[in-house]
Amino acid sequence: MKYPRKLSAGANNTVIAISEAEVGKLYTGDTRSEIGSEAEKMKFANRINNLVVKFIRLDYDEKIQAEVLVMERLMPIDFRAYEVEIRALWFDVFEDELKQLHRAGFVHRDLQRPESIGGLPFDNILLTQKGLRLIDVGISALKQQVGDKIFEKYVEIENQEMKNFKDYFLNR
């Protein structure tokens, strides 16, 4: 389906611009994640730090018949326009904030896209004027929901993805 003001589309959802300050992730059918669950995980992460895109509200758009997860609009910039030394500082802050989320019981689980899914390998990490930010917490997990053993496995995988991202971000 064609949507007005489309910004991007993943395997299961489309994101549209609502205003200069807000975007909406559309839920129009069976998706990888449930809107309420994604909203709760986003709110959890937002209480810890500013790494994950900010949750604003849940809504329903009558015109396009879609549930909408409304969040802050991020304006990504190309990291390759900045010196490696500056990128290294941004990466260090990003890594610290991700570790804070892990300690609090949140793991993103989608830093590096599987090769079978289209797009760039790190599409869910955006550089903004405020530093690196994470989007799309649809498959993220909370420790309280999955338990210690599964959570630690997810963190282990994410730590490897961080090593891959560091190489990508600093050396591309």
N, C-alpha and C positions, 0 to 999 in steps of 0.2 A: 504494500500500500504506500502511496505517496503522502508524505506529511508536510504541512507548512513549516518553514523555518528549521528544517532538518539540519543537525550538526554532524551526527554520526550514527552509525548502526553497527551493532554487534551481531553475534549469531542469533540472539533471541530478542533483543530490544532495540528500539530507536530512541535517540536523544534529540530533543528539539529545543530551540531557544524560546523562552517564554518572554523574557525581557532582557535588558542589559545586565541585570543582576541575578536572573534565575534561568535554570534549564529544567527540563522535565524528562525523566526516563519513562517511556511509555510501556505499559503492560497491557497487551491486547489479546492475550491467549495464554496457552501453556508455555511457560518460560523456564529457564534453569533455576530461577529463584522466585520466591513469593514476595510480593511488595512489602507486606508488613514485617517479614523477617529481615529483609534488606534494610528497611528503615530502622529497625531496632539495633541492628549491628552498626549502622552508620552513627546513630545517636550514642551508642556505647563508646565508639572510637572518638567521637567529638568531645566527650567528657574527659578524655585522657590528654589529648593534645590537638594540634591543628593540622595533622598530616592528612587525614581523610577529608574529602570534600564535605562541606557542611550540609547537614539535613535541614530543610526548611519546613516542609509539610507534605502530607498526602492529599491528593485531590482526585477528582474525576472530571474528565473533559467530555461533555455531552456531544459536542460537535464531531469529535473523532472516535467516540465510544471507547475510551481508554482510561484505565487507572493510571495515575501520574505520580511518580516519586519526584517531588520538587526539591532541588538542591541549589546551592550557590553556583553561579556561572564562573568558571575558571577560564582565563584567557591564556592559553599556552604560548610559550615563546620557544624558539629554536635554541637549544643549549649549545650548539656548535658555534654560535656567535660570541661565546664567552671563552676566556682563557681557561686552560686546564686547571690552573691554580684556584680559580674561582669555583669551577665545577667541583673540585676536590672538597672545598669548604661546604658547598651545598650538599654533596654526598654525605659528608660526615654528620651534618645536622639530620639529614634524612635517615641515616642509619641509627642515630641515637633515638630519634622519634619512633622508628619502627620497633626498636628494642623496648621502648616504654610501652608500646601497645602490646608486645608479646608478654612482658611482665604483668600487665594488667589483665591478660587473658583474651586478647584479640589477635588473630592471624588473618592476613589478607587472602592468601592462597592463590592469587592470580597476578603476581608481579610479572612473570614471564609467560607469555602466551605459548601454548603448545603449537608446534609447527603445523599441526593439522587445522588450526584455526587461522583464518586470514588476518592480515594486519601486520604491524611492526611488532617485534618481540616484546617490547616494553610499553605497549599502548596505554596501559593503565597507570603509568607514572608520567606526570606532566610537570614541566618546569613553568612556573609562573613568576610574577614579580615578587612574590613572597617566598620563593624557593620551590623545592620539589613537593608535589602533592599526589595523593592517591585517589583514583576514582574507581568505580565499579566494585562494590563490596558484595555483589550478589552471591558468590560462593565462599565468602569469608566464613570463619568459624569463631565461636566463643568457647573458651575452655569449659565454662559451666555447662555448655550444651553437649560437648563431645567427649569430655573426660580427659584426664591427664595423658594417657598413652597416645591417643589419636592426636591430641593437640600438640604434643611434643614431636610427633612425626611430621605434622604440618609445618611446625617451626623449623625443623631440620631441613625440609625441602625448601622453605622460604629463604633460609640462610644461604643455601647454595645458589638460589636465584639472585640473591643480593650480590654474591661474588660475580656472577655473570653480568649483572647490571652495572656494577662498578667498572668492569672492564669495558663494557659498551659505552657508558656515559663519559668516562675519562679518555678513552682511546679512539673514539669515532671521529 
